[in-house]
């Protein structure tokens, strides 16, 4: 673990005293089905709040409040929060807003979360349960982003996970928080004396998580070292940005079952990182995205959503297409890394569960 990653991990322990790395497991059934040697999955559904956004939104929100309080130290802020703190404001499809609301609640600050009209009530209710005020915005996620930015200019701290500025300090902290996931993976593979993957399939909304994974892992990948970005066909914001060399706004409703990936404009800092790492986009149909959670469950993985299993959907698509397999240099010796980015409350099937091999952080059920 690098010194910077240790700092983020130390901060995570301050935020959550019971912090631990999320499990990294292998699913042999998926590997056989996809014609590769190994499929490794990082289980971010087991992160506090049930998704990876807790690392980015909480870290960035608390960092911003520590700066505003004058201490510049998250530990000091948590130990003795001032009686008066600025309001945290953000836009969200659900998970980022939950993390920012949790950051505010942790130190007694207020939070206002802007949600577009298609964010499901259940996601809004989870945010409201943490004491945040919900503001509904007509249109898409990008409309909510604009509304949150306008409101923050007048009355609070904007904790955005996307920006058109390459030097945006808040977005940088959000991505640094996500980078802890890559650091955990590096440590888990090293501790278990396992080889690094040859391919990563990573889902992308505005691209921040994918960029953090690229920055943290691409230089460790074994040949051919492919980074594949997975998006819905209806919301290809990162794919368009990679083709154009910079973010370009996509118009339209951006409707998809992968709700957390419904973004029309990619984040400039994320796109810059993904271009640097030569990431390749793959666009998926709604049918493929919708089928992936059930495939994962049958193979011994956790319950999740189309957003959470989008990386797997990308692998299933690419592994079944001879042209894509050849373009990606994927074969029977390939080792693939996926991330399940959020959980989905539901009952697991009864009876015997398919096997999964544990790399670190969980027990095997056979």
C-alpha positions as CSV (number, residue, x, y, z in Angstrom):
1,X,0.0,0.0,0.0
2,X,1.4,3.4,-0.9
3,X,1.7,6.2,1.6
4,X,-1.2,8.0,0.0
5,X,-3.4,4.9,0.1
6,X,-2.4,4.4,3.8
7,X,-3.6,7.9,4.5
8,X,-7.0,7.1,2.9
9,X,-7.2,3.8,4.8
10,X,-6.4,5.6,8.1
11,X,-9.1,8.1,7.3
12,X,-11.5,5.3,6.6
13,X,-10.8,3.8,10.0
14,X,-11.6,7.2,11.6
15,X,-14.9,7.3,9.8
16,X,-15.7,3.6,10.4
17,X,-13.9,2.2,13.4
18,X,-14.7,-1.3,12.2
19,X,-13.3,-0.6,8.7
20,X,-12.0,-3.7,6.8
21,X,-11.2,-4.3,3.1
22,X,-14.2,-5.8,1.2
23,X,-13.8,-9.4,0.1
24,X,-12.1,-10.3,-3.1
25,X,-13.3,-13.7,-4.4
26,X,-13.1,-16.0,-7.4
27,X,-16.1,-17.5,-9.1
28,X,-15.0,-20.6,-11.0
29,X,-18.4,-21.2,-12.6
30,X,-18.2,-17.7,-14.3
31,X,-14.6,-18.4,-15.5
32,X,-15.7,-21.6,-17.1
33,X,-18.8,-20.0,-18.7
34,X,-16.7,-17.2,-20.1
35,X,-13.8,-19.3,-21.3
36,X,-11.2,-17.7,-19.2
37,X,-8.8,-19.0,-16.5
38,X,-10.1,-16.9,-13.6
39,X,-12.8,-14.4,-12.7
40,X,-12.1,-12.3,-9.6
41,X,-14.8,-10.1,-8.1
42,X,-14.4,-7.3,-5.5
43,X,-17.6,-7.2,-3.4
44,X,-18.3,-3.5,-2.8
45,X,-21.8,-4.5,-1.9
46,X,-20.3,-5.2,1.5
47,X,-19.0,-1.7,2.0
48,X,-20.7,0.6,4.5
49,X,-23.9,2.0,3.0
50,X,-23.9,-1.1,0.7
51,X,-21.9,0.5,-2.2
52,X,-18.5,1.9,-3.2
53,X,-19.7,5.5,-3.1
54,X,-19.3,5.5,0.7
55,X,-15.6,5.8,0.1
56,X,-15.8,8.8,-2.2
57,X,-18.7,10.9,-1.0
58,X,-18.0,10.5,2.7
59,X,-14.3,11.2,2.3
60,X,-14.8,14.2,0.1
61,X,-17.6,15.6,2.2
62,X,-15.7,15.3,5.5
63,X,-12.5,16.7,3.9
64,X,-14.5,19.7,2.6
65,X,-16.0,20.3,6.0
66,X,-12.6,20.0,7.7
67,X,-11.3,22.7,5.4
68,X,-14.2,24.9,6.0
69,X,-13.9,24.5,9.8
70,X,-10.3,25.7,9.6
71,X,-8.7,22.6,11.1
72,X,-7.9,20.9,7.7
73,X,-8.0,17.6,9.6
74,X,-10.8,15.1,9.3
75,X,-9.8,13.4,12.5
76,X,-10.1,16.6,14.5
77,X,-13.4,17.4,12.8
78,X,-14.8,13.9,13.8
79,X,-13.4,14.2,17.3
80,X,-14.9,17.7,18.0
81,X,-17.3,18.9,15.3
82,X,-17.9,22.7,15.4
83,X,-21.4,23.8,16.4
84,X,-21.9,25.5,13.0
85,X,-20.8,23.9,9.7
86,X,-21.7,24.6,6.1
87,X,-24.4,22.7,4.3
88,X,-23.2,19.9,2.0
89,X,-24.9,19.9,-1.4
90,X,-24.7,17.4,-4.3
91,X,-26.6,15.8,-7.1
92,X,-27.0,12.1,-7.2
93,X,-28.6,9.1,-8.8
94,X,-28.8,7.7,-5.3
95,X,-25.6,6.4,-3.9
96,X,-23.4,9.5,-4.0
97,X,-26.1,11.4,-2.3
98,X,-26.4,8.7,0.4
99,X,-22.7,9.0,1.1
100,X,-22.7,12.8,1.3
101,X,-25.8,12.7,3.6
102,X,-23.9,10.2,5.8
103,X,-20.9,12.5,6.0
104,X,-23.1,15.5,7.0
105,X,-24.9,13.4,9.7
106,X,-21.6,12.1,11.1
107,X,-20.6,15.7,12.2
108,X,-24.0,17.3,12.7
109,X,-24.1,19.3,9.4
110,X,-27.0,19.7,7.0
111,X,-27.2,18.1,3.6
112,X,-29.3,18.9,0.6
113,X,-29.4,16.3,-2.2
114,X,-30.7,17.0,-5.7
115,X,-32.3,14.0,-7.4
116,X,-33.8,13.9,-10.8
117,X,-37.3,12.6,-11.3
118,X,-36.4,9.0,-12.2
119,X,-34.5,8.3,-9.0
120,X,-36.6,5.6,-7.3
121,X,-38.4,6.5,-4.1
122,X,-36.6,3.8,-2.2
123,X,-33.2,5.4,-2.9
124,X,-34.6,8.9,-2.0
125,X,-36.0,7.5,1.3
126,X,-32.6,6.0,2.3
127,X,-31.0,9.5,1.9
128,X,-33.8,11.2,3.7
129,X,-33.5,8.7,6.6
130,X,-30.0,10.2,7.2
131,X,-31.5,13.6,7.8
132,X,-30.8,15.1,4.3
133,X,-33.3,17.3,2.5
134,X,-34.3,16.0,-0.9
135,X,-34.9,18.3,-3.8
136,X,-36.4,16.8,-6.9
137,X,-35.4,18.1,-10.3
138,X,-37.1,17.5,-13.6
139,X,-35.0,15.9,-16.4
140,X,-31.9,13.8,-16.1
141,X,-29.0,13.4,-13.7
142,X,-27.2,16.2,-15.6
143,X,-30.0,18.6,-14.9
144,X,-29.7,17.7,-11.2
145,X,-25.9,18.4,-11.4
146,X,-26.6,21.8,-12.8
147,X,-29.2,22.6,-10.1
148,X,-27.0,21.5,-7.3
149,X,-24.1,23.6,-8.6
150,X,-26.3,26.7,-8.8
151,X,-27.6,26.1,-5.2
152,X,-24.1,25.6,-3.8
153,X,-22.9,28.8,-5.3
154,X,-25.3,30.6,-3.0
155,X,-25.7,28.5,0.1
156,X,-23.3,25.6,0.7
157,X,-20.4,23.3,-0.2
158,X,-20.8,21.4,-3.5
159,X,-19.6,17.8,-3.1
160,X,-19.7,16.8,-6.7
161,X,-18.4,13.5,-8.2
162,X,-18.1,15.1,-11.6
163,X,-16.6,18.3,-13.0
164,X,-15.6,20.0,-16.2
165,X,-12.4,21.2,-14.4
166,X,-9.3,19.0,-14.4
167,X,-8.1,20.6,-11.1
168,X,-11.4,20.2,-9.1
169,X,-10.3,19.5,-5.5
170,X,-13.5,17.9,-4.4
171,X,-13.7,15.5,-7.4
172,X,-10.1,14.6,-6.8
173,X,-11.0,13.6,-3.2
174,X,-13.9,11.6,-4.4
175,X,-11.7,9.7,-6.8
176,X,-9.0,9.3,-4.1
177,X,-11.6,7.6,-1.9
178,X,-12.5,5.2,-4.7
179,X,-8.7,4.5,-5.1
180,X,-8.8,2.7,-1.7
181,X,-10.6,-0.2,-3.6
182,X,-7.7,-0.6,-6.0
183,X,-5.2,-0.4,-3.1
184,X,-7.1,-3.2,-1.2
185,X,-7.0,-5.3,-4.3
186,X,-3.3,-4.9,-4.7
187,X,-2.7,-5.9,-1.1
188,X,-5.1,-8.8,-1.2
189,X,-3.5,-10.3,-4.4
190,X,0.0,-9.8,-3.0
191,X,-0.9,-11.4,0.4
192,X,-2.5,-14.4,-1.3
193,X,0.4,-14.7,-3.7
194,X,-2.0,-14.5,-6.7
195,X,-1.2,-13.1,-10.1
196,X,-2.7,-9.8,-11.1
197,X,-5.5,-9.9,-13.8
198,X,-5.0,-9.4,-17.5
199,X,-8.3,-7.7,-18.0
200,X,-10.6,-5.3,-16.0
201,X,-14.2,-4.7,-16.9
202,X,-15.4,-1.6,-15.0
203,X,-18.8,0.1,-15.1
204,X,-18.9,3.8,-15.7
205,X,-21.4,6.6,-15.0
206,X,-19.4,9.8,-15.1
207,X,-16.2,7.8,-15.0
208,X,-14.7,8.6,-11.6
209,X,-14.7,5.1,-10.3
210,X,-13.3,3.6,-13.5
211,X,-10.6,6.3,-13.6
212,X,-9.6,5.5,-10.0
213,X,-9.4,1.8,-10.8
214,X,-7.3,2.5,-13.9
215,X,-4.9,4.8,-11.9
216,X,-4.6,2.2,-9.2
217,X,-4.3,-1.0,-11.1
218,X,-3.5,-0.6,-14.8
219,X,0.3,-0.5,-14.3
220,X,0.0,-3.9,-12.4
221,X,-2.0,-5.7,-15.0
222,X,-0.4,-8.7,-16.8
223,X,-0.2,-8.7,-20.6
224,X,-2.2,-7.8,-22.6
225,X,-3.3,-5.4,-19.8
226,X,-6.8,-4.4,-21.1
227,X,-9.0,-1.8,-19.3
228,X,-12.6,-2.1,-20.6
229,X,-15.2,0.5,-19.7
230,X,-18.8,-0.8,-19.6
231,X,-21.8,1.5,-20.2
232,X,-25.5,1.2,-21.4
233,X,-26.1,1.9,-25.1
234,X,-28.6,4.6,-24.0
235,X,-26.0,6.5,-21.9
236,X,-22.6,6.2,-23.4
237,X,-21.1,9.4,-21.9
238,X,-17.6,8.0,-21.3
239,X,-17.5,6.2,-24.6
240,X,-18.3,9.4,-26.4
241,X,-15.7,11.3,-24.4
242,X,-13.0,8.7,-25.2
243,X,-13.8,8.9,-28.9
244,X,-13.8,12.8,-28.9
245,X,-10.9,13.2,-26.5
246,X,-13.0,15.3,-24.1
247,X,-16.5,15.1,-22.5
248,X,-19.5,15.9,-24.7
249,X,-23.0,16.2,-23.4
250,X,-25.4,13.5,-24.7
251,X,-29.0,14.6,-25.1
252,X,-32.1,12.5,-24.5
253,X,-33.7,10.7,-21.6
254,X,-30.7,8.4,-20.9
255,X,-33.2,5.7,-19.6
256,X,-31.6,2.5,-18.5
257,X,-32.1,-0.3,-16.0
258,X,-28.5,0.4,-14.8
259,X,-29.8,3.6,-13.1
260,X,-26.5,4.5,-11.5
261,X,-24.9,4.7,-15.0
262,X,-27.5,7.1,-16.4
263,X,-25.2,10.1,-17.1
264,X,-25.1,12.3,-20.1
265,X,-21.8,14.1,-19.5
266,X,-18.6,12.4,-18.3
267,X,-16.3,14.0,-15.8
268,X,-13.2,15.7,-17.2
269,X,-10.7,14.5,-14.6
270,X,-11.9,10.9,-15.1
271,X,-11.8,11.1,-18.9
272,X,-8.2,12.4,-18.8
273,X,-7.2,9.4,-16.7
274,X,-9.0,6.9,-18.9
275,X,-7.4,8.3,-22.0
276,X,-4.0,8.1,-20.4
277,X,-4.6,4.4,-19.7
278,X,-6.0,3.7,-23.1
279,X,-9.3,2.4,-21.8
280,X,-11.7,0.8,-24.4
281,X,-15.5,1.3,-24.1
282,X,-18.1,-1.5,-24.6
283,X,-21.8,-0.5,-24.9
284,X,-24.5,-2.9,-23.8
285,X,-28.2,-3.5,-24.5
286,X,-30.8,-3.4,-21.8
287,X,-31.3,-7.1,-22.1
288,X,-27.6,-7.8,-21.3
289,X,-27.6,-5.4,-18.4
290,X,-30.8,-6.9,-17.0
291,X,-29.7,-10.5,-17.2
292,X,-26.3,-10.0,-15.4
293,X,-27.5,-10.0,-11.8
294,X,-29.3,-13.3,-12.2
295,X,-26.2,-14.8,-13.8
296,X,-24.0,-13.6,-11.0
297,X,-26.3,-15.0,-8.3
298,X,-26.4,-18.4,-10.0
299,X,-22.6,-18.5,-10.1
300,X,-22.3,-17.9,-6.4
301,X,-22.1,-14.1,-6.3
302,X,-24.1,-11.6,-4.3
303,X,-27.5,-10.1,-5.1
304,X,-27.0,-6.8,-6.9
305,X,-28.6,-4.6,-9.5
306,X,-27.9,-4.1,-13.3
307,X,-25.7,-1.2,-12.3
308,X,-23.8,-3.3,-9.8
309,X,-23.3,-6.2,-12.2
310,X,-22.6,-4.1,-15.4
311,X,-18.9,-5.1,-15.4
312,X,-20.0,-8.7,-15.5
313,X,-22.5,-8.0,-18.3
314,X,-19.6,-6.5,-20.3
315,X,-17.5,-9.7,-19.7
316,X,-20.4,-11.9,-20.7
317,X,-20.9,-9.9,-23.9
318,X,-17.2,-9.8,-24.8
319,X,-16.5,-13.4,-24.1
320,X,-19.3,-14.6,-26.3
321,X,-18.2,-12.5,-29.3
322,X,-15.3,-14.0,-31.3
323,X,-14.3,-10.6,-32.8
324,X,-14.3,-8.9,-29.4
325,X,-12.4,-11.7,-27.8
326,X,-9.7,-11.4,-30.5
327,X,-9.6,-7.6,-30.2
328,X,-9.2,-7.8,-26.5
329,X,-6.7,-10.7,-26.6
330,X,-8.9,-12.7,-24.3
331,X,-8.3,-16.4,-24.2
332,X,-8.3,-19.5,-21.9
333,X,-5.3,-18.1,-19.9
334,X,-6.9,-14.7,-19.2
335,X,-7.7,-13.5,-15.7
336,X,-10.5,-11.0,-15.3
337,X,-11.3,-8.5,-12.5
338,X,-14.8,-7.3,-11.9
339,X,-16.4,-5.1,-9.2
340,X,-19.9,-5.5,-7.8
341,X,-20.5,-1.8,-7.0
342,X,-23.7,-2.1,-5.0
343,X,-26.0,-4.5,-3.2
344,X,-29.6,-5.4,-3.8
345,X,-31.7,-6.5,-0.8
346,X,-33.3,-9.9,-1.6
347,X,-33.5,-13.4,-0.5
348,X,-30.8,-15.8,-1.8
349,X,-32.0,-19.1,-3.2
350,X,-32.3,-21.9,-0.7
351,X,-30.2,-25.1,-0.9
352,X,-26.6,-25.5,-1.8
353,X,-24.8,-22.5,-3.1
354,X,-22.2,-22.7,-6.0
355,X,-18.6,-22.6,-4.8
356,X,-16.5,-19.5,-4.8
357,X,-12.8,-19.4,-4.0
358,X,-11.8,-16.8,-1.5
359,X,-8.7,-14.7,-2.2
360,X,-9.2,-12.5,0.9
361,X,-11.9,-11.1,3.2
362,X,-14.6,-13.7,3.3
363,X,-15.4,-17.3,4.0
364,X,-16.1,-19.9,1.3
365,X,-19.5,-21.5,1.1
366,X,-19.5,-24.9,-0.7
